[in-house]
């Protein structure tokens, strides 16, 4: 089934205005959060921008710590493998 658009040029127009409309590209988080539609949905859902930024910052900190722990564990395992050989 093919899609019929009321405005056939719409997909092309969106791609011209939004380079992330092409496959493989996506907007940054700040660009996505600045999108008027996203802001409208956030207002409707009662999501405060400041609260969302806080949650995202916390998630980034936790991900960074987890990455550091994983790197340290790999280093420790590599050290043990050298001792055993």
Residue frames as qw, qx, qy, qz and C-alpha x, y, z in Angstrom:
[[0.000, 0.889, 0.458, 0.000, 0.00, 0.00, 0.00],
 [0.428, 0.288, -0.012, 0.856, 1.46, 3.35, -1.00],
 [0.159, -0.606, -0.448, 0.638, 0.98, 6.51, 0.99],
 [0.216, 0.674, 0.404, 0.580, -0.91, 9.34, -0.60],
 [0.286, -0.332, -0.321, 0.840, -0.05, 12.75, 0.79],
 [0.178, 0.867, 0.430, -0.177, -2.49, 15.64, 0.68],
 [0.122, 0.934, -0.274, -0.197, 0.53, 17.82, -0.07],
 [0.961, 0.215, -0.030, 0.169, 2.76, 15.59, -2.27],
 [0.452, 0.666, -0.323, 0.498, 5.78, 17.89, -1.88],
 [0.579, -0.759, 0.129, -0.269, 5.66, 17.66, 1.93],
 [0.921, -0.261, 0.091, 0.272, 8.26, 14.90, 2.37],
 [0.637, 0.411, 0.031, 0.651, 10.74, 16.73, 0.12],
 [0.084, -0.821, 0.033, -0.564, 10.05, 20.04, 1.87],
 [0.746, -0.655, 0.088, -0.079, 10.65, 18.48, 5.27],
 [0.889, -0.027, 0.079, 0.450, 13.94, 16.98, 4.11],
 [0.403, 0.632, 0.005, 0.662, 15.11, 20.37, 2.85],
 [0.300, -0.792, 0.110, -0.521, 14.32, 22.09, 6.15],
 [0.718, -0.542, 0.392, -0.192, 15.39, 19.26, 8.44],
 [0.400, 0.567, -0.711, -0.115, 18.57, 17.51, 7.35],
 [0.249, -0.216, 0.899, -0.288, 17.93, 14.78, 9.94],
 [0.766, 0.271, 0.201, -0.547, 14.89, 13.76, 7.92],
 [0.662, 0.468, -0.562, -0.163, 17.25, 11.65, 5.82],
 [0.960, -0.221, -0.169, 0.025, 18.21, 8.16, 6.92],
 [0.777, 0.068, -0.262, 0.568, 21.24, 7.98, 9.19],
 [0.153, 0.331, -0.207, 0.908, 20.98, 11.53, 10.50],
 [0.390, -0.688, -0.612, 0.003, 19.16, 12.63, 13.60],
 [0.059, -0.851, 0.060, -0.518, 18.83, 15.89, 15.51],
 [0.268, 0.226, -0.680, 0.644, 20.80, 16.59, 18.65],
 [0.262, -0.506, -0.770, 0.287, 18.91, 16.34, 21.90],
 [0.051, -0.452, -0.212, 0.865, 18.80, 20.13, 22.22],
 [0.219, 0.076, -0.505, -0.831, 17.37, 20.42, 18.68],
 [0.324, -0.334, -0.860, -0.210, 14.74, 17.77, 19.43],
 [0.237, -0.539, -0.632, 0.504, 13.73, 19.47, 22.67],
 [0.010, 0.368, -0.023, -0.930, 13.52, 22.84, 20.89],
 [0.068, -0.228, -0.777, -0.583, 11.08, 21.42, 18.34],
 [0.392, -0.155, 0.090, -0.902, 7.69, 23.16, 18.69],
 [0.773, -0.160, -0.472, -0.394, 5.79, 19.86, 18.49],
 [0.613, -0.058, -0.674, 0.409, 7.92, 18.32, 21.25],
 [0.033, 0.087, -0.400, 0.912, 7.40, 21.42, 23.39],
 [0.578, -0.189, -0.178, -0.774, 3.65, 21.26, 22.81],
 [0.794, -0.160, -0.577, -0.101, 3.51, 17.60, 23.87],
 [0.438, 0.019, -0.611, 0.659, 5.67, 18.33, 26.92],
 [0.237, -0.158, 0.208, -0.936, 3.30, 21.15, 27.96],
 [0.723, -0.179, -0.359, -0.562, 0.28, 18.89, 27.42],
 [0.804, -0.125, -0.567, 0.124, 1.89, 16.15, 29.53],
 [0.495, -0.858, 0.028, -0.130, 3.01, 18.56, 32.24],
 [0.858, -0.075, -0.013, 0.508, 6.72, 17.90, 31.66],
 [0.108, -0.968, 0.095, 0.207, 8.85, 20.86, 32.69],
 [0.660, 0.663, -0.283, 0.213, 11.90, 21.50, 30.55],
 [0.106, -0.713, 0.582, -0.377, 14.05, 22.06, 33.66],
 [0.785, -0.261, 0.492, -0.270, 12.92, 18.75, 35.18],
 [0.926, 0.371, 0.063, 0.022, 13.65, 16.88, 31.96],
 [0.401, 0.755, -0.428, 0.293, 17.13, 18.46, 31.71],
 [0.413, -0.591, 0.594, -0.356, 17.81, 17.34, 35.29],
 [0.919, -0.002, 0.361, -0.158, 16.76, 13.77, 34.51],
 [0.790, 0.583, -0.121, 0.143, 18.91, 13.72, 31.38],
 [0.108, 0.773, -0.528, 0.335, 21.94, 15.12, 33.25],
 [0.654, -0.412, 0.564, -0.291, 21.51, 12.46, 35.95],
 [0.948, 0.236, 0.209, -0.042, 21.29, 9.70, 33.32],
 [0.572, 0.725, -0.310, 0.226, 24.43, 11.01, 31.62],
 [0.216, -0.692, 0.603, -0.333, 26.32, 11.00, 34.94],
 [0.819, -0.183, 0.499, -0.216, 25.22, 7.43, 35.68],
 [0.884, 0.464, 0.034, 0.051, 26.16, 6.27, 32.17],
 [0.311, 0.791, -0.451, 0.271, 29.58, 7.94, 32.47],
 [0.465, -0.545, 0.627, -0.307, 30.22, 6.25, 35.84],
 [0.921, 0.076, 0.358, -0.134, 29.15, 2.87, 34.42],
 [0.726, 0.651, -0.174, 0.136, 31.48, 3.33, 31.47],
 [0.019, 0.754, -0.576, 0.315, 34.36, 4.19, 33.81],
 [0.697, -0.336, 0.574, -0.269, 33.63, 1.12, 35.97],
 [0.932, 0.318, 0.171, -0.038, 33.51, -1.13, 32.92],
 [0.516, 0.746, -0.358, 0.224, 36.83, 0.27, 31.65],
 [0.265, -0.649, 0.630, -0.334, 38.41, -0.25, 35.07],
 [0.862, -0.097, 0.451, -0.209, 37.10, -3.83, 35.19],
 [0.849, 0.520, -0.052, 0.074, 38.53, -4.55, 31.73],
 [0.228, 0.777, -0.502, 0.305, 41.88, -3.09, 32.82],
 [0.550, -0.475, 0.607, -0.322, 41.87, -5.19, 36.00],
 [0.938, 0.153, 0.291, -0.114, 41.00, -8.32, 34.00],
 [0.672, 0.678, -0.247, 0.166, 43.79, -7.56, 31.53],
 [0.092, -0.724, 0.602, -0.324, 46.26, -7.14, 34.42],
 [0.754, -0.250, 0.551, -0.256, 45.21, -10.50, 35.86],
 [0.912, 0.402, 0.077, -0.023, 45.53, -12.19, 32.47],
 [0.414, 0.756, -0.451, 0.231, 49.13, -10.91, 32.18],
 [0.379, -0.566, 0.653, -0.331, 50.00, -12.28, 35.63],
 [0.881, 0.003, 0.422, -0.215, 48.53, -15.69, 34.78],
 [0.818, 0.563, -0.098, 0.064, 50.47, -15.97, 31.51]]
